[in-house]
Amino acid sequence: MWWKLARVLNLTLSEGLDVLTSTDGKVDYNSEDLAKQLFEISSEQRLNILFRLQKQKSTISKIAKELHATMPEVFRNFGRLTKAGLIEKDPDSNYHLTLHGRTVCANLASLLFVKNFEKYFKNHDYGDIPEKFIQRIGVLSSAQHIKGVVKVLEVWKKIHDQAEKYIHNILAEVPYSNDIIEVVASQAKKNTKICSIFSESVIIPDARKELFDKLGFKKFIQNGIIERKMRKDVKVIVLLNEKEACIMFPTRDGDANMSEMLYSGDLQFHEWCSDYFKDCWENATAFQEGKLK
């Protein structure tokens, strides 16, 4: 199982590993050394020390007090972290994270993200998200888990309604009730930029064409207020305005799932979703009305 854990950590522990090169030119890593490195961060107290030092420099005595732990116990763990190259001592007796320590802490957030949403990911997967986004997945840890189609649609309506500059979305199906479609039309009338990426197999409500004509969507498209593109398949659903975002991961069977989502107004969460949307937008193809079902 070490290779899976190393993948999540993005192999950032490789500073302390013996790097081996196989005959096919691929880089491999010494699993024994990796195990030793992981063992050094497998203590709750050592993790707490790292996370506190991630926020600011500190002394052994101060952290011992914060953790309600004995000085000898904390001193021992400071020694282990120092020996592992994760922290180092300043001349003024304060400790801080080394570059290695900062990198490990940043990537531990990915493990915490999966653990925090353990129940959710028992039935969900990352889908086809590129590796470069999985490496940053820990920034989604601030999310609120929204469960149930009704609650999901309530948040969707709120994100649309509170947009001031833009609405970006990636859709496997169009879950628009009449009130959400009317909010979208209202936003378009205010020149709120709306960019959508549809799956080629997107599911469209029967009433779409009638509402499409009634609310003047053709004019918004002609004026460039609404832009649309397509992807062959959409597994990960994203919706965001300039302040908040949500993401819906696919089920473990690979199917898009609109019944649960992760939502947040946190800056880093929003940035991740925005970057993912931009990456998908750049790699999407021209919109073809004829492919809509």
N, C-alpha and C positions, 0 to 999 in steps of 0.2 A: 504493500500500500504506500510505500515511501514515495514512489514516483508521482502518485496523485497529489500528495501533500506538497511535494516540491513544485508541482505545476501551479498550484494555487498561490504559493509563495513567490512564484516567478523565478525560482532558483536564486533568490537574492542572498541565500546563505552561502553561495559559492565562493565567497572570499576566503572561507576557512576550509574549503574542500580541495582535494587533489584532483586536478583536471586531467582526464585521460582522453586521448584521441584514438578512435578506432580506425581500422583499415579503410573504412568507407568515408573517413573524414569528418564524421559526426562527433560532437563533443559529448562525453559521458562523465558521470560524477561518481565519486567514491561513496557508496551508500553508508558505509560504516562511519565515515566522518560526518555525513549528513545527519545520521542518527544521533551522534554525539552533540552536534549543534542544536538539534531540536530538543534534546534532553535538557539543555541548559535553559530553555524557555518553557519547560513543561511544569514549572512550579507556579502556583497562584501568587505567592509573594514576589517571586522574581518578575512575573508579568506586571504586577502592581507597581513595582519599583520602576520598570521600564516605562510604563504609561505615565507615571508621575514625572519622570525625568524628560519625557517627551514634551510635557507642558512647560517645564522650567527646570533650571538647575536646582540642586538641593544637597543637603548634607545627610549623612547617615542618621544622625540623631533626630533630625526633623522628620524624615520619612518614617523612622521607627515609631515616632509619636503619632503620625498620621495613620499608620497601619495598626496602631495599638499592639505592637510587637516588641519583643525584648531586643535590646541592643546587640547582644551576641548573635542572635538569630539573623537579624538584618545585616550585621557586619559580615557574617559568613556568606550571605547571598550577594552582597555587594562585591565580595572577593571573587565569587564564581563568575559574575557578570563581567567583572574587569578582566579576569583571565580569559574569558571567551571573546574579548575584544568588543563587547557591546557598549560598555561605559568606560569613562576614564575620569581621573581626579584632577581638578584644577589646583593651582598653588594655594588658593584660599580655602581649600578643603571641600569645596562644592564639587559635585559630580555632574557630568552631562553625558548625553548619548554620543557615541562616536558616529561616523558616517555609516558604519555597518549597523549600529544599533538603530539609527533613524530609519534605515531602509527596512530592517526587520519589523519595526513597529508599524511602519506604513503598510506593509504587506500582511501583517497579522490581522489588520482590519478586515481583510477578505475572509479569513477564517471566522472572525467574530460575526460577520454578516450572515454567513451560512448557518452558524450556530444560533444566532438570534431569531432567524426565520426557519428553524429546523422543521417545524410542522408543515410550513408552506412548501419547502423544497422536498418533502417526502413525495409530493405529487407533481412537482414542477422541475423544470430543467432550464439551463441557460440557452437552449435552442441553438441557433446559428450565429450567436454573438461572436464577433472576431476576438481572437486572443488578447489583442491590445485593450479591449474593454473589460475582459475578465480580470486582467491584471489590476484594474482600477475599481473592481466591483465593491470593495470595502467602503467606498464613499456613499453607497446606498444604505448604509446602516441606520441612518436617521429616519428611515421610512416608517410610515404607519401602514399596517396591514388592513386593507379594506376588503371585506368579504360579503358576498351576496350581490346579485345583479342589480337590485334596487339601489343599494348603497353606492355601488360602483357608478351607476348612471347619475346619481345625485352629485357625486364629486365631478364627474365629467361635465355636467351642466355648469357647475360652479367655475371650473377652469375656463370653459368657454365664456361664461358671463363676465368673469373678472379680467379677461384679457384687455389690454390697452394698446399693445403694439403688434402682437402677432399670436397666431395659433398654429402650432405644428403638430402633425399627427401621422402615425403609421398604422394602417388599418387592415385587419384580416377580414373584418366584417364591419358594417356601418350600423352601430347600435343607436341610431338617432330616432328618438321619439319626436313627435311634432314640436314640442316645446324646445328641444335642443336644436332642431333644424332652424327654428325661428330665431333662436339666439345667434346662430351662425350667420344667418342672413342679416340680422341687426348689426352684428360686428362688421360684416362686409360693407354695409352702408356707411359705417364710420371709418372706412378705409383701413380696418384692421387686417393686416396681411395674413392670409390663410394658405398654408402649404400642406398638402396631403400626399402620402404615398399609399397606394392601394395594392393589395395583392391581386394578381391576375384572376384568382378564384374568389374574389371578395363577394360576400353575401350582401345584396342590396334590398332594402325594404320595398315591398310592392308599391307603396305610395310615393316612392322617390320621384318618379318622372313628373307626377302631378304637382308635387310641392316644389320641385326643381323649377318648373315653369312659373308657377304662381308667385314664388318669392324672388324671381329675377336672377337666378344663379348664372344664367347664360351671359348676362351683362357683366357680372362680376368677373367671370372668366375672361371675357373679351378685354376687360379693362386691366387685367393682370392682378386684380386684388386676390383672386383665388388661383393658385397654381397647383397642378396635379401631376404626379408621376406614378409609375407602376414598378413592382417587383414581381418576379415569377412566383415567389412564395413568401408569405409573411408569417413568421412564427412569434416574434416578439412585438407586442403592441405598445406604442408610446404616444402620450398626449402631453403637451406642455404649452403654457403661455410664457411670458417673460418673467414670471415670478414663482411659478409652481409647476410641478410635473408629476406624472405617474407612469408606471411601467407595468406591463402584464407579461409574465414569462409563460412559455408554453407548458403543457402537461408533459409528463415523461414519455408519452406516446408521440410527442411532437406536434400536438394540435394546439392552436391558439386558444386561449381561455379568457373569456370576458367576465367570468364570475368572481374573480379575485384579482387584486392589484396592490402594488406598493406605491404609496403617495407621500410626497414631502414638499415643503417650501424651502428646504435647506439649500444653500447656495451650491455646495458641492454635488448634492444629489441632482439639482437642476442642471448643472454644468455637464455632468455625465450624460444625462438624457439628451441634452441639446447637442453634444458632440456626437452621440450615437445617431441622432436624427440626421445631422449634417453628413455623416459618413454614408448613411443609407441613401440620402438624397443625391449625393454625388455619384453613386453607383446604380441609381435607378434609371429606368428607361422611360421613354415618352409615354404619356397617358393615351390609352386607346379605349374609347367609349364602348366599342363593339365587344370588348372582352368582359364587360360587366354583366353579371347574371341577374 
